[in-house]
Amino acid sequence: MEMKEKDQAVAAATDEQPVLKGTFAAVLLLGGFLAVTWFAVFLLFLSRQ
């Protein structure tokens, strides 16, 4: 009996977690944009010296 209650509690806990795939993709895109921008400004800095 206790095992069924534990399984139900675990199933309920996993159902309540939000799906974060969109958040992960947005963070990757933002990080990529920041990296590209940083390198573009760095190359501009090097070309002006």
JOSUL-V539238 format. One record per pair of residues at least 4 apart in sequence whose C-alpha atoms are under 6 Angstrom apart, sorted by the first residue. I is the first residue (numbers start at 1). GAP is how many residues later the second one is. Records with the same first field share a line. If there is no record, write none. Layout:
# JOSUL-V539238
I->GAP + GAP
This chain:
# JOSUL-V539238
none
